[in-house]
Amino acid sequence: MIQQYHQKLKLFLVKNGTNNDTLRLQKRLIKHQHSILLFMSDATIPFHNNSSERAIRMAKVKQKISGGFRSRRGAERHAILLSIIETAKKQGLNILTTIQAALSQSLVFAGG
């Protein structure tokens, strides 16, 4: 079944596009074709990006509620802290302990 999807993707990529949008899509798919259907053969890869969207949700909520940040430095700090928290959640780590480790510069995440 996976092979059928790969065949259909290949057929789409070799067709000549008729407009700029199709050509752009084909170019992007060619560039990323090695990872497009990877989720079908690797069960650890989700077929959606919901976790990524959830990860940036708090930044968007902050922007909507307060209208953004007062300084670039504040925005950068917020992004770093949010990144640490979301990574800790994904790796099943205690958030407070992880933040403390980050502040003491002894933080190491799995795979990094």
N, C-alpha and C positions, 0 to 999 in steps of 0.2 A: 504494500500500500504506500509506503514511504517513497518507493521508487516512482510510483505514478505521479506523485506531487513534484518530485524532482524533474520528471519528464515535462510536466505542464509548465513548470517554471522555465525550463530551457526553451521550450517552444515560444513562450512569451518574450524571452530575451532576444531571440533571433529574428522575430518579426520586425519589420520596419515600422517605426512609429509614424503616425500621420500628423501629430501636432507636438508643440513644444512640451506640454505637460507629460505626454506619453514618453517622449524621448528622455526627459529628465528622470521620470520614474524608472525607465529601463536602465539608464546609466547608474542610478543609485542601487538598483537591484543587482546589477552586474558587480558593482563594487562590494556589496555585502552578501553575495549569494552563498558564500560558505557558511554564514551564520543564520540565514533566514529560516531554514527548516531544521535547524539543529535541535530544537526542542522535541522534535519527533523521535530522535534517536537517543536523547539524553534526558532521562526523567527528572534530573535535578534542575533543568532549565524550564522556567514557567513559559507558557505560551502567550502570556499577557504581560503588560507592564504596570499592573495595579500597584505592586509594591513600590515602584519608583514614584508613581503618582501620589501614593499615600505619604511617602517620605518628604515630598516637597509641599505637601498640603499646609503644614504649620507655617511655613514661610509666607505662603499666599494668604492665609488667614491673618497673620500679623500685618501684612501689607494692606489688606482690606479694612481691618479694624482701626489701625492707627494711621493709615495713609502712608506707611513706609517707615523709614529710619531717618533719624536726624543727621546721621553722619555715615560716611562710607565705612569708617572703622567699626561703627556699631553694627552695621549690616554684615560685615565680614565676620565679626565675632559671633553674631547670631547664627550665621551659616555654619561656622566651624562647630559650635556647640550642638546645633541641630544634627549635623553630620555624625558627631560622636554618639549622640543619643540614639539615632536611628540605626547606626551600625551595631551598637551594644544590644539593642532590641533584637535585631536580626540574628545575632550570634548567641542570644539567650543569656547575656551577661547582666549583672546588676547595674542599673544605670548610675546610681550614686557612687558606687565603687569605681565604675569606669571613669566618671568625671573626676573623681579624686586622683585616680591614676594619671589621667591626662594632665591635671594641674601639677602633679609631682614629676611629670615627664617620664613616667615609667609605664606608659600605656603601650600595649602591643596587642593588635587584633590578630585573630587566626588568619593565616594566608598572607600576612603582611610582614 
